[in-house]
């Protein structure tokens, strides 16, 4: 009797293990995804109706042959880099098809490896100038939530809300759409040729005014920005309010190759995060199958043993003793 109970119990445990393997994704947590210390990635955007000032002739130009490239490199040897903080350098270059460099920016930022939020640190800078970067920069956190985030704008050197506006699908991935608006504001004053602000003077002081909108599609499990569209407007304005030349404007959208590369990186990170679930699922399935087989073997072995132990009715009948006759 006891052996039968053990066999049934083993089969029951095997069934529970099989059920646990089938439901593993619902109760086993994903592996944490920290930002890499040795990050190395890049992206590119194609421009449309881009307006800018030719740096040689100072003429106003409008072109569809302008692109932006961004290279991201992790500096794991930086003094601020450790188990909790990653130091990433982002180099952005805007140029035309002839190789003319229109604009460039280099940002060094310390990032919390779990939240992807910028942290104040010694090496934090923009174009070599010490700056306290705040908010998100080139990556959202793993397990991106459906909420607003503060997103850094390098041109203004401030962070502005990137508002969550909904979820959609891109190349089979679920992505979250975020939209940021940077209101028009004066970012600095510079000495420029008078012709750039409609003046006959050789040189005069002018304001640099900037505004813009940015739309980002973020894969939430990895936090990778898989697609981006930016519409900056940076222009000169004379101190008396006279509009001047446009330094940079237009629409910049992630190239097809950049989207494919970002989707691949997002899928790779999401796959790595699901490794723990996969290990638990297959381990539970194997354990469940082994327990089921063991339980059945116990019951099968028990049955013959019980059969041989059952008394033989033929041997239990009393022996008939013949009665002698007279």
C-alpha atoms as one frame of an Amber mdcrd trajectory, in Angstrom:
protein
   0.000   0.000   0.000   2.789   2.433   0.942   4.663   1.778  -2.316   1.495
   2.531  -4.302   1.097   5.882  -2.521   4.740   6.766  -3.270   4.288   5.945
  -6.950   1.181   8.090  -7.265   2.887  10.944  -5.395   5.880  10.820  -7.749
   3.542  10.957 -10.761   1.772  13.945  -9.199   5.058  15.785  -8.706   5.985
  15.050 -12.307   2.714  16.558 -13.488   3.341  19.687 -11.417   6.828  20.041
 -12.898   5.434  19.745 -16.432   2.821  22.395 -15.642   5.525  24.652 -14.181
   7.614  24.332 -17.351   4.638  25.332 -19.508   3.926  28.446 -17.422   7.568
  29.469 -16.776   7.368  32.745 -18.764   4.590  33.964 -16.456   6.422  33.449
 -13.145  10.172  33.264 -13.853  11.713  36.773 -13.975  13.778  37.924 -16.944
  17.536  38.143 -16.491  18.519  41.734 -15.558  19.986  43.744 -18.448  22.725
  46.163 -17.392  24.271  48.630 -19.824  27.553  47.326 -21.207  30.787  48.913
 -20.048  32.368  48.213 -23.448  29.422  49.345 -25.585  30.166  49.786 -29.277
  27.330  50.710 -31.599  26.206  53.332 -34.050  23.305  54.635 -36.048  22.662
  56.836 -39.063  19.840  59.108 -40.203  18.983  60.376 -43.663  17.991  64.012
 -44.078  15.181  65.480 -46.151  14.839  69.147 -47.156  17.777  70.044 -44.944
  18.644  73.716 -44.723  22.095  74.855 -43.595  24.823  77.419 -44.151  27.717
  76.327 -46.314  30.742  76.732 -44.004  32.961  77.989 -46.870  30.756  80.270
 -48.967  28.324  81.143 -46.118  25.509  80.676 -48.648  22.169  79.242 -47.562
  21.771  75.697 -48.922  18.818  73.288 -49.091  19.586  69.616 -49.805  18.292
  66.055 -49.522  21.855  64.660 -49.468  22.605  65.292 -45.816  23.000  62.582
 -43.184  23.750  62.272 -39.482  25.939  59.526 -38.042  26.208  58.743 -34.337
  28.910  56.507 -32.893  28.669  55.262 -29.307  31.684  53.868 -27.458  31.885
  52.630 -23.886  35.009  53.575 -21.945  35.388  50.775 -19.407  38.767  52.135
 -18.293  37.371  55.519 -17.240  37.681  56.212 -13.540  33.921  56.626 -13.121
  33.129  53.269 -14.752  32.307  50.470 -12.320  29.710  47.823 -11.571  26.954
  50.430 -11.240  28.042  53.098 -13.739  28.920  53.000 -17.446  30.813  55.792
 -19.200  29.683  56.229 -22.798  30.956  58.656 -25.419  28.565  59.693 -28.199
  29.947  61.419 -31.309  27.412  62.948 -33.703  28.420  64.262 -37.137  26.177
  65.946 -39.708  27.535  66.166 -43.240  26.520  66.427 -46.884  27.203  64.052
 -49.756  30.435  65.889 -50.628  31.865  65.220 -47.191  31.374  68.757 -45.910
  31.001  68.723 -42.129  27.964  70.821 -41.193  27.780  70.149 -37.464  29.409
  67.930 -34.865  28.916  67.200 -31.175  30.710  64.950 -28.676  29.005  64.012
 -25.425  30.592  62.018 -22.605  28.106  60.827 -20.014  28.012  58.553 -16.974
  24.954  56.289 -17.002  23.320  54.202 -14.309  23.724  50.718 -15.767  20.219
  49.673 -14.696  18.070  52.770 -15.216  20.110  54.266 -18.121  19.728  57.654
 -16.398  22.632  60.091 -16.626  24.596  60.700 -13.439  26.790  63.618 -12.469
  30.458  62.646 -12.765  33.900  64.113 -13.374  34.099  63.141 -17.059  30.607
  64.328 -18.044  30.963  66.882 -20.846  29.648  68.260 -24.142  32.264  69.226
 -26.744  34.933  69.173 -24.060  33.051  71.528 -21.731  32.126  70.222 -18.287
  28.344  69.699 -18.263  26.021  67.930 -15.863  24.006  65.729 -18.224  20.561
  64.740 -16.960  17.863  62.293 -18.041  18.099  59.625 -20.725  20.514  60.008
 -23.623  21.026  57.285 -26.258  19.296  54.344 -24.526  16.120  53.768 -22.571
  16.129  51.403 -19.578  15.408  47.704 -19.933  11.721  47.087 -19.159  10.827
  50.530 -20.485   7.524  51.591 -18.977   4.508  53.206 -20.619   5.205  56.611
 -19.094   7.020  59.860 -19.803  10.825  60.096 -19.464  13.184  63.079 -19.378
  15.352  63.004 -22.511  18.584  64.991 -22.939  18.890  67.491 -25.795  22.557
  68.116 -26.616  21.920  71.328 -28.563  20.107  73.063 -25.688  22.012  71.108
 -23.014  18.877  70.434 -21.032  16.462  67.544 -20.656  12.833  67.771 -21.779
   9.955  65.276 -21.389   9.682  62.517 -23.962   5.997  61.674 -23.708   4.694
  58.131 -24.163   2.009  58.185 -26.859   1.323  54.501 -27.576   2.542  51.072
 -28.650   2.902  49.701 -32.173   4.810  47.065 -34.128   7.991  47.431 -36.167
   9.510  44.469 -38.030   7.534  42.106 -35.803   8.649  43.789 -32.567   6.387
  45.614 -30.169   7.767  49.127 -29.706   6.756  52.151 -27.671   6.452  55.560
 -29.299   7.783  58.600 -27.456   7.569  62.214 -28.628   9.613  65.132 -27.349
   9.142  68.817 -28.079  11.879  71.366 -27.382  10.386  74.876 -27.261  12.108
  77.710 -29.094  14.805  79.362 -27.006  18.064  81.259 -27.271  20.959  78.913
 -26.569  23.913  81.289 -26.980  25.201  84.473 -28.611  27.920  84.467 -31.269
  29.764  86.925 -33.500  28.844  86.302 -37.143  29.227  87.933 -40.520  26.615
  90.646 -40.857  25.316  89.132 -44.099  24.009  86.121 -42.143  21.505  88.328
 -40.331  20.741  90.739 -43.155  23.209  93.442 -42.059  25.764  95.400 -44.071
  28.221  95.277 -41.186  31.219  92.998 -41.463  30.526  91.350 -38.105  28.021
  91.689 -35.331  26.577  89.824 -32.357  23.660  87.474 -33.027  21.591  84.975
 -31.087  21.416  81.275 -31.885  17.807  80.130 -31.519  16.821  76.470 -31.391
  13.638  74.393 -31.284  12.741  70.910 -32.412  10.699  67.748 -32.132  11.898
  64.154 -31.813   9.984  60.904 -32.221  11.503  57.665 -30.912  10.447  54.030
 -31.248  11.830  52.001 -28.325  11.881  48.217 -27.927  10.819  47.942 -24.247
  12.569  44.723 -23.139  16.009  45.976 -24.196  15.506  49.746 -24.096  17.120
  50.031 -27.551  15.944  52.963 -29.690  15.179  51.130 -32.936  14.066  54.163
 -34.944  14.225  57.945 -34.544  12.956  60.972 -36.410  14.187  64.465 -35.525
  13.054  67.857 -36.846  15.497  70.482 -35.542  15.404  74.185 -36.341  18.555
  76.098 -35.391  18.828  79.614 -36.763  20.478  82.977 -36.276  18.617  86.047
 -35.100  19.928  89.588 -34.813  19.724  91.232 -31.410  16.997  93.530 -32.781
  14.907  90.476 -33.665  15.704  90.322 -37.384  15.615  86.682 -38.599  18.909
  85.398 -39.923  20.299  82.358 -41.713  19.216  78.827 -40.866  22.141  76.906
 -39.404  20.338  73.564 -39.536  16.761  72.494 -40.211  14.884  69.663 -41.894
  13.761  66.144 -41.161  16.183  63.364 -40.184  14.974  59.760 -40.047  16.833
  56.539 -39.171  18.098  54.796 -42.292  16.803  51.339 -43.205  20.185  49.768
 -42.375  20.254  51.550 -39.005  16.762  50.254 -38.162  17.733  46.687 -39.143
  20.856  46.878 -36.987  18.949  48.292 -34.001  16.225  45.649 -34.317  18.927
  42.959 -34.315  20.541  44.404 -31.173  17.161  44.650 -29.453  16.317  41.036
 -30.269  19.735  39.846 -29.078  19.361  41.609 -25.718  15.780  40.373 -25.317
  16.962  36.830 -26.099  19.722  37.034 -23.496  17.209  38.254 -20.922  14.957
  35.244 -21.642  17.773  32.713 -21.054  16.787  32.185 -17.408  13.203  31.443
 -18.410  14.440  28.967 -21.014  16.702  27.166 -18.529  13.918  26.886 -15.955
  11.402  25.750 -18.586  13.555  22.943 -19.979  14.853  21.861 -16.573  11.319
  21.625 -15.198  10.158  19.729 -18.285  13.019  17.215 -18.008  12.469  16.761
 -14.273   8.728  16.310 -14.809   9.246  13.674 -17.483  11.719  11.783 -15.272
   9.318  11.817 -12.331   6.446  10.565 -14.479   8.540   7.671 -15.754   9.735
   6.845 -12.228   6.198   6.910 -10.854   4.898   4.604 -13.575   7.795   2.177
 -13.020   7.025   2.060  -9.309   3.397   1.178  -9.982   4.290  -1.423 -12.637
   6.817  -3.117 -10.346   4.358  -3.039  -7.462   1.613  -4.985  -9.312   3.562
  -8.275  -9.874   4.813  -8.154  -6.291   1.252  -7.916  -5.018   0.126 -10.747
  -7.305   2.805 -13.156  -6.030   1.988 -12.311  -2.423  -1.721 -13.175  -2.840
  -2.486 -16.686  -1.289  -3.345 -19.595  -3.629  -6.887 -20.788  -2.872  -5.981
 -24.357  -3.908  -3.377 -24.639  -1.152  -5.629 -23.148   1.517  -8.364 -25.809
   1.274  -8.266 -28.327   4.175  -6.889 -31.755   3.369  -9.637 -34.357   3.203
  -8.816 -37.354   5.410 -10.474 -40.573   4.276 -12.735 -42.133   6.884 -12.106
 -45.886   7.288 -15.140 -48.005   6.549 -16.353 -50.818   8.766
